[in-house]
Amino acid sequence: MRRFIFAILLLFSACVEARPGPVATAVESFRRAPATSVKALEAAAKRAPSIETALWTLEAEARLAAGDREGARRVAARVVARDARWAGRAAWVSARATDDCRAAIASLETAAPDPAWVPAAPRLALLADAQARCADAAAAETRRRLAIEHPHTPEGEAAARGLTFDEPEALARAEAFERARMYPEAQRALEALAGSDEARFRLAMLRLDRLRDDFRAAAAALEQVAGGAGPRAEEALYQRARALGRADDAGAAAAWEAYLGRYPEGAFAEDARFFRAFLDYERGRFAEAAAGFGAIAAGRWTGEARWYHAWSLFLARDPRAAAALDAAAAVERPGSEPGRRAAYWAARAREARDPAEARRRYAALLAEAPFDWYGMLVRRRHPALARSVAPPQVPPERPAPPLPKALRDEVDEVRLLARAGLGEFARRALARLDPALRKARAFGLLRELARAAGDWRRLAAVTEGRHDDLLRGVPGAGDVRVWRDAYPTPWEDAVGAAAKEAGIPPSLVTAFIRQESAFDPDAVSGAHAVGLMQLLPKTALRIVGERGRPASPPPPDLFRPEVNVELGAWYVGALSKRFGGQVPLVAAAYNAGPSSVLGWFRGRPTAPTDEFVESIPFKETRRYVRHLLRHFVTYRITRERVGADVALQALPLELDLTVRPGVDF
């Protein structure tokens, strides 16, 4: 009888856990008003003991918000003792909830920086304060570190007051400003160093590669550094030639020759030979550029020089271009992007004199990868060829073997966390579980859990890894499940509302999210760009101001998907207005900035799209445009349910290069 009653109780407990409605309600109450959600979270943890540590973490934060500092510490300590996965977040609560400086320091050691849960600068600020209260000599060092490593934050700015910095420290502060893309602040930090060679060199490089405001001033400063005997002399002479080239100065060619004359075997000699030829290329002297690139037969630039030699011949309309492009394609791995690039342009080079051969080559490109960048270009230029391409078949998903009980428990935990609205916890639990599921070949289950947890990045990556061949093709009705996993559409309400306000298609916003962050709302780049659409906090504030909001509002929370999407969509819409709704130009401007794109117009009224994109001088931006267009066209097919031919209208054959007023940041 006892066993029977115990079994009934277990079944009842399982049923309670399987109905996370009240738990999800408690979590939602925490999201809306943390300070009033303590009792609901306490009850939720009792209802769902298998996810209680995550609920305790929220309860600790709720108690802190309600002013119950002792209760917050007590609950947070329980989390730290029980669950290492959330220990950092709980320790961050403990550190803020205690007046005991030693306890705060100990908690902060557990609370390692984590962009979404434990921000680095506030953590250091609290650590410095705790150390100072404990009369710890390390307080001054922590404060200085905060001022040097995070000068772009309010905490770093406050820490810097009253401090003086030696030259290495001041240079490090300038570098931190530059990483955060706060270029005027970096400039002021370097100018304050009163003209040391190192500061002069870095300031010139800031002007050359970041501010792009006065290339001739940069060249003059670099010439001064090059004239000395310091460790930067050789590099300064090399960079001076780059600066004069950027300034379109007639002396740029002589500057390259001057460097090679002085340092014929120098550290930058190979680069100088390549960029001397690139100078002719950028100025439209394609025959001279081809000769310069053709002379580079060895060294690390050989592959790039081979391509640019062939490409320059094509732009010069030289009949030797086709053979040179064939040679460039022959040395690349079959199916690789460089190989397909050369093969596409080899076909283009034959269009006028041998159209039948060109069409044969285009057909081969389509058969190999019918919907990458070059496949899309072929389909736009020769739509009839696409009809002969057979669609790939979706392989059936093989059932995975049964999971061990320990894994089944972890799977159930991820599901419960997701159903309770604890997506951030579910995603972290799934990240730990991922390798075991892959090892068990439970890919279908892994995709199911990623969908449940809102781990769209993992969902897309797992799907691409399993169906790479299929995803090289065109989305079709028979494989819609795979395509929707590879190209998910999360945050649809937020995306739809933001896109409507910005006057752009929702599919375009989702394409930018996929390209920028791969759907990771917690993503932070090395340049401190944040969230789904990878916005810099400074850019976000600029957008807020442009939209007519207060000039100095609190910084928007860019980790919140709806906030990030709203601001990012506005920016895409503003770029779209400036560039006539032409997605290749909008994508290039989002990545490289509108001023760079306008510089690539070179006074031309129009340009073939394929030539314009291939001629973008930044490799990163070229790839960005290709991939963004592919994402957008794919979303048009899978989300808007239009045919491939209609979706491809987003890829114009020719670009209108009319200069329009508009957003300039």
BARO-698641 format. One line per 4 residues: number of its first residue (from 1); their letters; for each residue x, y, z of C-alpha. Coordinates in steps of 0.05 Angstrom, whole numbers, plus 5000, padded with zeros to 4 digits. Each point is the difference from the previous one (the first is absolute). Layout:
NUM	a	X:Y:Z ~ ...
This chain:
1	mrrf	5000:5000:5000 ~ 5056:5048:5018 ~ 5034:4987:4934 ~ 4935:5013:4964
5	ifai	4989:5067:5037 ~ 5073:5020:4987 ~ 4991:4984:4925 ~ 4937:5043:4998
9	lllf	5037:5058:5034 ~ 5057:4994:4950 ~ 4951:5000:4943 ~ 4964:5061:5029
13	sacv	5067:5036:5008 ~ 5019:4985:4928 ~ 4933:5026:4976 ~ 5009:5064:5039
17	earp	5069:5010:4969 ~ 4972:4984:4931 ~ 4950:5057:5007 ~ 5045:5062:5004
21	gpva	4943:5050:4993 ~ 5006:5029:5070 ~ 5075:4997:4996 ~ 5000:5037:4934
25	tave	4952:5051:5031 ~ 5049:5011:5057 ~ 5058:5010:4952 ~ 4958:5049:4960
29	sfrr	4984:5039:5064 ~ 5074:5004:5013 ~ 5012:5029:4930 ~ 4946:5053:5011
33	apat	5014:5020:5072 ~ 5056:4963:5036 ~ 4988:5032:5068 ~ 4930:4971:5006
37	svka	5014:4930:4974 ~ 5036:4969:5060 ~ 4942:4958:5026 ~ 4980:4976:4931
41	leaa	5071:4977:4986 ~ 5005:4965:5068 ~ 4936:4961:4984 ~ 5024:4985:4929
45	akra	5065:4970:5026 ~ 4960:4953:5045 ~ 4955:4981:4942 ~ 5059:4984:4953
49	psie	5058:4973:5042 ~ 5039:4977:4938 ~ 5010:5072:4979 ~ 5000:5031:5069
53	talw	5071:5027:4996 ~ 4982:5043:4940 ~ 4938:5025:5036 ~ 5041:5014:5062
57	tlea	5047:5043:4958 ~ 4941:5043:4979 ~ 4974:5001:5072 ~ 5067:5026:5025
61	earl	4996:5057:4948 ~ 4928:5013:5019 ~ 5018:5005:5074 ~ 5056:5048:4984
65	aagd	4952:5043:4959 ~ 4952:4999:5059 ~ 5053:5023:5048 ~ 5006:4933:5036
69	rega	5076:4998:4998 ~ 5007:4945:5052 ~ 4949:4956:4965 ~ 5034:5012:4933
73	rrva	5067:4978:5028 ~ 4970:4939:5032 ~ 4965:4976:4937 ~ 5060:5017:4956
77	arvv	5046:4960:5045 ~ 4954:4941:4991 ~ 5007:5005:4924 ~ 5076:5007:5004
81	arda	5004:4937:5043 ~ 4953:4959:4957 ~ 5009:5019:4927 ~ 5065:5023:4968
85	rwag	4964:5019:4936 ~ 4965:5059:5031 ~ 5051:5013:5055 ~ 5030:5061:4966
89	raaw	4933:5035:4994 ~ 4981:4983:5071 ~ 5067:5023:5026 ~ 4990:5067:4964
93	vsar	4936:5007:5041 ~ 5037:4983:5064 ~ 5054:5051:4986 ~ 4949:5056:4991
97	atdd	4959:4978:5060 ~ 5054:5001:5053 ~ 5033:5055:5040 ~ 5055:4953:5022
101	craa	5059:5019:4956 ~ 5035:4932:5007 ~ 4936:4963:4981 ~ 4990:5046:4940
105	iasl	5071:4987:4976 ~ 4991:4925:5007 ~ 4935:5002:4962 ~ 5030:5042:4944
109	etaa	5055:4949:4991 ~ 4944:4949:4985 ~ 4962:5049:4957 ~ 5046:4999:4939
113	pdpa	4983:5052:4946 ~ 4943:4976:4955 ~ 4971:5051:4951 ~ 4927:4982:5011
117	wvpa	5002:4983:5075 ~ 5061:5032:5032 ~ 5023:5064:4964 ~ 5075:5010:5003
121	aprl	5005:5074:5017 ~ 4948:5001:5057 ~ 5032:4937:5029 ~ 5069:5034:5002
125	alla	4968:5063:5029 ~ 4968:4960:5056 ~ 5065:4962:5012 ~ 5039:5065:5006
129	daqa	4949:5027:5049 ~ 5001:4936:5043 ~ 5076:5000:5001 ~ 5001:5073:5021
133	rcad	4951:4986:5057 ~ 5046:4943:5022 ~ 5061:5046:4996 ~ 5028:4951:4950
137	aaaa	5060:5028:4962 ~ 4973:4967:4937 ~ 4944:5051:4996 ~ 5043:5052:4965
141	etrr	5024:4949:4950 ~ 4928:4976:4985 ~ 4977:5072:4992 ~ 5057:5014:4952
145	rlai	4985:4936:4961 ~ 4927:5022:4994 ~ 5021:5068:4974 ~ 5049:4970:4950
149	ehph	4960:4940:4974 ~ 4930:5031:5000 ~ 5009:5075:4990 ~ 4938:5001:4954
153	tpeg	4953:4980:5057 ~ 4971:5045:5055 ~ 5037:4959:5052 ~ 5066:5007:4962
157	eaaa	4989:5075:4992 ~ 4987:5008:5074 ~ 5061:4958:5019 ~ 5045:5043:4957
161	rglt	4983:5064:5037 ~ 5060:5024:5039 ~ 5047:4948:4969 ~ 5061:5014:4957
165	fdep	5025:4949:4950 ~ 5069:4986:4974 ~ 5009:4992:4925 ~ 4988:4924:4996
169	eala	4937:5008:5041 ~ 4976:5059:4958 ~ 5013:4960:4937 ~ 4960:4942:5028
173	raea	4942:5046:5016 ~ 5002:5027:4929 ~ 5000:4929:4974 ~ 4939:4983:5043
177	fera	4963:5060:4972 ~ 5018:4977:4930 ~ 4975:4929:5013 ~ 4934:5031:5022
181	rmyp	5000:5041:4936 ~ 5001:5064:5040 ~ 5050:5030:4952 ~ 4996:5074:5021
185	eaqr	5014:4979:5072 ~ 5059:4958:4976 ~ 5025:5059:4961 ~ 4997:5046:5060
189	alea	5036:4949:5043 ~ 5057:4995:4950 ~ 5005:5074:4988 ~ 5009:5010:5076
193	lags	5066:4961:4996 ~ 5035:5061:4972 ~ 5032:4971:4938 ~ 5039:4938:5020
197	dear	5018:4958:4939 ~ 4955:4943:5021 ~ 4940:5046:5013 ~ 5012:5036:4935
201	frla	5002:4934:4963 ~ 4936:4974:5032 ~ 4964:5066:4989 ~ 5019:4997:4926
205	mlrl	4975:4928:4996 ~ 4935:5021:5034 ~ 4990:5053:4946 ~ 5020:4952:4945
209	drlr	4958:4940:5019 ~ 4945:5026:5046 ~ 4985:5074:4997 ~ 5018:5004:4925
213	ddfr	4995:5075:5008 ~ 5068:5026:4977 ~ 5044:4951:4963 ~ 5052:5053:4982
217	aaaa	5007:5020:5074 ~ 5010:4926:5016 ~ 5053:4994:4945 ~ 5036:5062:5027
221	aleq	5002:4971:5070 ~ 5024:4933:4975 ~ 5055:5033:4959 ~ 5024:5034:5064
225	vagg	5002:4933:5036 ~ 5035:4967:4941 ~ 5054:5052:5001 ~ 5022:4980:5069
229	agpr	5038:4940:5023 ~ 4946:4972:5045 ~ 4970:4930:4996 ~ 4940:5025:4959
233	aeea	5042:5032:4945 ~ 4993:4944:4948 ~ 4926:4988:5012 ~ 4987:5075:4999
237	lyqr	5032:5006:4931 ~ 4956:4943:4975 ~ 4937:5029:5031 ~ 5016:5068:4971
241	aral	4994:4970:4930 ~ 4932:4971:5020 ~ 4977:5067:5026 ~ 5020:5036:4936
245	grad	4964:4947:4960 ~ 4937:5011:5041 ~ 5006:5075:4989 ~ 5005:4987:4925
249	daga	5065:5039:5003 ~ 5043:5002:4938 ~ 5060:4983:5043 ~ 4973:4932:5023
253	aaaw	5035:4959:4946 ~ 5067:5034:5017 ~ 4987:4986:5074 ~ 4993:4926:4986
257	eayl	5065:5002:4960 ~ 5034:5039:5056 ~ 4982:4945:5050 ~ 5024:4944:4954
261	gryp	5063:5039:4984 ~ 5017:5008:5073 ~ 4976:4932:5024 ~ 5002:4952:4940
265	egaf	4998:4939:5046 ~ 4964:5034:5057 ~ 4945:4974:5044 ~ 4947:5032:4954
269	aeda	5034:4991:4933 ~ 4952:4946:4975 ~ 4941:5042:5022 ~ 5030:5062:4966
273	rffr	5007:4964:4933 ~ 4928:4976:5003 ~ 4971:5067:5022 ~ 5042:5038:4948
277	afld	4962:4960:4948 ~ 4935:5009:5039 ~ 5010:5075:4995 ~ 4994:4996:4924
281	yerg	4940:4954:5009 ~ 4964:5049:5046 ~ 5013:5057:4951 ~ 4970:4961:4942
285	rfae	5067:4989:4965 ~ 4984:4927:4989 ~ 5052:4983:4948 ~ 5056:5027:5044
289	aaag	4969:4965:5060 ~ 4999:4933:4963 ~ 5074:5008:4983 ~ 5017:5015:5073
293	fgai	4960:4942:5027 ~ 5027:4954:4947 ~ 5071:5015:5023 ~ 4986:4971:5069
297	aagr	5019:4927:4993 ~ 5018:4981:5072 ~ 4984:5018:5072 ~ 4937:5005:5042
301	wtge	4964:5043:4949 ~ 5008:4951:4942 ~ 4928:4975:5001 ~ 4969:5069:5006
305	arwy	5046:5027:4947 ~ 4980:4943:4952 ~ 4927:5018:5009 ~ 5010:5075:4994
309	haws	5044:4991:4938 ~ 4942:4962:4966 ~ 4947:5046:5027 ~ 5037:5063:4978
313	lfla	5006:4970:4930 ~ 4925:4989:5000 ~ 4987:5072:5021 ~ 5048:5024:4947
317	rdpr	4960:4959:4949 ~ 5064:4964:4982 ~ 4990:4937:4958 ~ 5050:4964:5044
321	aaaa	4952:5004:5059 ~ 4963:4935:4985 ~ 5063:4958:5001 ~ 5026:5036:5063
325	ldaa	4934:4988:5036 ~ 5002:4926:4980 ~ 5070:4996:5029 ~ 4976:5034:5064
329	aave	4942:4950:5006 ~ 5045:4940:4987 ~ 5042:5009:5063 ~ 4940:5007:5047
333	rpgs	4963:4944:5034 ~ 4940:4978:4959 ~ 4936:5031:5027 ~ 5037:5050:5043
337	epgr	4979:5073:4998 ~ 5065:5024:4968 ~ 4995:4944:4948 ~ 4927:5017:4983
341	raay	5017:5074:4997 ~ 5054:4988:4947 ~ 4956:4951:4963 ~ 4941:5049:4998
345	waar	5043:5056:4972 ~ 5033:4953:4951 ~ 4931:4986:4972 ~ 4983:5075:5000
349	area	5064:5013:4962 ~ 4976:4953:4944 ~ 4929:5027:4994 ~ 5013:5046:4941
353	rdpa	5045:4956:4957 ~ 4975:4930:5018 ~ 4931:5003:5031 ~ 4988:4925:4993
357	earr	5063:4985:5041 ~ 4981:5053:5051 ~ 4931:4968:5009 ~ 5032:4931:5008
361	ryaa	5044:5027:5055 ~ 4942:5035:5033 ~ 4961:4935:5000 ~ 5059:4965:5034
365	llae	5000:5054:5054 ~ 4926:4990:5012 ~ 5008:4925:5004 ~ 5055:5007:5052
369	apfd	4965:5051:5046 ~ 4936:5029:4971 ~ 4986:5052:5053 ~ 5064:5029:5027
373	wygm	5019:5071:4979 ~ 5026:4979:4932 ~ 4943:4951:4990 ~ 4951:5057:5014
377	lvrr	5036:5045:4950 ~ 4995:4947:4947 ~ 4926:4990:5014 ~ 4988:5075:4994
381	rhpa	5039:5006:4935 ~ 4976:4935:4969 ~ 4936:4977:5033 ~ 4987:4947:4948
385	lars	5062:4962:5021 ~ 4973:4991:5071 ~ 4941:4958:4976 ~ 5046:4942:4983
389	vapp	5028:4994:5070 ~ 4971:4940:5038 ~ 4982:5016:5072 ~ 5038:4961:5053
393	qvpp	4963:4948:5042 ~ 4991:5005:5075 ~ 5032:4939:5033 ~ 4956:4967:5053
397	erpa	5020:5013:5072 ~ 5027:4936:5029 ~ 4971:4986:5070 ~ 5052:5009:5055
401	pplp	5014:4943:5049 ~ 4967:5005:5069 ~ 5032:5050:5046 ~ 5030:4982:5068
405	kalr	4957:5020:5059 ~ 5048:5056:5021 ~ 4993:5032:4932 ~ 4925:4991:5001
409	devd	4997:5039:5065 ~ 5041:5057:4970 ~ 4955:5000:4939 ~ 4939:5006:5044
413	evrl	5032:5057:5038 ~ 5012:5040:4936 ~ 4928:4989:4980 ~ 4974:5022:5068
417	lara	5044:5062:5001 ~ 4976:5019:4931 ~ 4927:4989:5017 ~ 5007:5042:5063
421	glge	5025:5059:4960 ~ 5072:4992:5024 ~ 5030:5002:4931 ~ 5067:5028:5021
425	farr	5008:4942:5049 ~ 4975:4949:4950 ~ 5050:5023:4949 ~ 5058:4993:5048
429	alar	4977:4932:5023 ~ 4994:4978:4927 ~ 5071:5026:4985 ~ 5026:4952:5053
433	ldpa	4957:4943:4974 ~ 5016:5011:4926 ~ 5065:4958:4995 ~ 4967:4940:5032
437	lrka	4940:5004:4953 ~ 5046:5005:4939 ~ 5040:4941:5024 ~ 4934:4961:5007
441	rafg	4982:5024:4929 ~ 4935:5028:5029 ~ 4999:5057:4949 ~ 4924:5002:4994
445	llre	4994:5006:5075 ~ 5054:5054:5002 ~ 4961:5041:4949 ~ 4935:4990:5039
449	lara	5033:5025:5064 ~ 5032:5059:4964 ~ 4931:5021:4974 ~ 4970:4992:5069
453	agdw	5055:5040:5034 ~ 5001:5055:4947 ~ 5072:4981:4984 ~ 4992:5020:4928
457	rrla	5075:5005:4988 ~ 5009:4927:5021 ~ 4939:4979:4960 ~ 5027:5031:4936
461	avte	5070:4974:5011 ~ 4979:4928:5014 ~ 4954:5000:4939 ~ 5053:5028:4954
465	grhd	5050:4948:5025 ~ 4951:4943:4986 ~ 4972:5025:4934 ~ 5056:5040:4968
469	dllr	4989:4970:4930 ~ 4925:5014:5001 ~ 5011:5071:5024 ~ 5044:5016:4940
473	gvpg	4937:4994:4958 ~ 4935:5039:4993 ~ 4947:4994:5054 ~ 4944:4955:4979
477	agdv	4933:4976:5026 ~ 5027:4930:5015 ~ 5056:5024:5045 ~ 4965:5058:5036
481	rvwr	5013:4970:5069 ~ 5075:5000:4990 ~ 5000:5071:4971 ~ 4959:5028:5057
485	dayp	5049:4970:5051 ~ 5059:5028:4961 ~ 4965:5067:4990 ~ 4957:5010:5062
489	tpwe	4956:5062:5011 ~ 5002:5014:5075 ~ 4972:5063:5033 ~ 4950:5006:4943
493	davg	4956:5051:5035 ~ 5058:5046:5017 ~ 5031:4992:4931 ~ 4933:5012:4965
497	aaak	4984:5063:5040 ~ 5070:5029:4992 ~ 5003:4985:4925 ~ 4932:5032:4989
501	eagi	5021:5063:5036 ~ 5066:5002:4961 ~ 4965:4987:4933 ~ 5039:4938:4983
505	ppsl	4981:4926:4992 ~ 5004:4957:5064 ~ 5041:4950:4961 ~ 5054:5052:4991
509	vtaf	5004:5013:5075 ~ 5004:4925:5014 ~ 5054:4992:4947 ~ 5042:5053:5036
513	irqe	4989:4966:5067 ~ 5023:4934:4971 ~ 5061:5032:4969 ~ 5020:5043:5059
517	safd	4989:4955:5061 ~ 4973:4934:4974 ~ 4940:5013:5046 ~ 5041:5006:5065
521	pdav	4968:5056:5041 ~ 5060:4999:5047 ~ 5053:5007:4945 ~ 5055:5051:5013
525	sgah	5054:5011:4947 ~ 5072:5019:5011 ~ 4981:5071:4983 ~ 4946:4999:5054
529	avgl	4942:4996:4950 ~ 4942:4970:5038 ~ 4940:4955:4989 ~ 4960:4974:4941
533	mqll	5018:5054:4950 ~ 5069:5014:5031 ~ 4989:5074:5017 ~ 5053:5041:5035
537	pkta	4971:5035:5061 ~ 5023:5067:4972 ~ 4966:4985:4934 ~ 4937:4980:5036
541	lriv	4998:5066:5037 ~ 5011:5036:4934 ~ 4941:4963:4971 ~ 4957:5018:5060
545	gerg	5018:5073:4989 ~ 4985:4996:4925 ~ 4931:4973:5016 ~ 4984:5062:5039
549	rpas	5010:4972:5070 ~ 5037:5037:5056 ~ 5073:5016:4983 ~ 5028:4967:5062
553	pppp	4953:4942:5019 ~ 5022:4941:5042 ~ 5038:4952:4954 ~ 4951:4951:4968
557	dlfr	5004:4928:5023 ~ 5028:4969:4936 ~ 4996:4930:5030 ~ 4924:5005:4997
561	pevn	4981:4972:4931 ~ 4941:5048:4990 ~ 5044:5061:5015 ~ 5058:4977:4957
565	velg	4954:4982:4941 ~ 4962:5066:5004 ~ 5064:5041:4996 ~ 5034:4956:4950
569	awyv	4940:4999:4954 ~ 4996:5076:5002 ~ 5072:5003:4978 ~ 4990:4950:4943
573	gals	4939:5041:4979 ~ 5040:5065:5001 ~ 5055:4968:4957 ~ 4947:4973:4953
577	krfg	4972:5070:4989 ~ 5070:5027:4987 ~ 5018:4945:4950 ~ 4935:4995:4963
581	gqvp	4978:4934:5032 ~ 5056:4963:4964 ~ 5017:4944:5048 ~ 5073:4989:4976
585	lvaa	5015:5073:5017 ~ 4961:4998:5065 ~ 5038:4938:5022 ~ 5068:5031:4981
589	ayna	4982:5064:5038 ~ 4978:4962:5063 ~ 5067:4964:5001 ~ 5049:5053:4976
593	gpss	4962:5065:5012 ~ 4964:5044:4950 ~ 5059:5046:4987 ~ 5043:4941:4977
597	vlgw	4945:4977:4952 ~ 4993:5070:4971 ~ 5075:5001:4988 ~ 4994:4937:4958
601	frgr	4951:5035:4953 ~ 5058:5038:4968 ~ 4953:5047:4965 ~ 4966:4945:4959
605	ptap	4925:5005:4989 ~ 4991:4925:4997 ~ 5039:4935:5006 ~ 4987:4926:4987
609	tdef	4984:4970:5068 ~ 5047:4941:4993 ~ 5059:5046:4980 ~ 4985:5050:5055
613	vesi	4997:4948:5055 ~ 5062:4964:4974 ~ 5037:5066:5000 ~ 4985:5018:5073
617	pfke	5071:5010:5028 ~ 4984:4968:5068 ~ 4999:4924:4999 ~ 4956:4998:5062
621	trry	4948:5045:4967 ~ 5000:4961:4935 ~ 4984:4936:5038 ~ 4949:5036:5043
625	vrhl	4961:5026:4940 ~ 5000:4931:4967 ~ 4976:4964:5061 ~ 4949:5053:5020
629	lrhf	4968:4998:4931 ~ 4997:4924:5003 ~ 4966:5003:5068 ~ 4950:5052:4977
633	vtyr	4981:4962:4937 ~ 4993:4936:5039 ~ 4955:5033:5051 ~ 4957:5028:4945
637	itre	4989:4930:4975 ~ 4990:4965:5067 ~ 4965:5056:5038 ~ 4963:5040:4947
641	rvga	4987:4937:4959 ~ 5018:5031:4933 ~ 5034:4962:4944 ~ 5075:5002:4990
645	dval	4994:5043:4938 ~ 4959:5052:5038 ~ 5045:4997:5061 ~ 5061:5012:4957
649	qalp	4973:5068:4978 ~ 5034:5024:5064 ~ 5065:4991:4962 ~ 5000:5053:4945
653	leld	5043:4989:4939 ~ 5021:5073:5001 ~ 5008:5049:5057 ~ 4978:5073:4999
657	ltvr	5058:5038:5031 ~ 4963:5066:5008 ~ 5025:5036:5062 ~ 4942:5014:5047
661	pgvd	5000:5036:5067 ~ 4987:4961:5062 ~ 5031:4965:5060 ~ 5075:5010:5003
665	f	5022:4957:5059
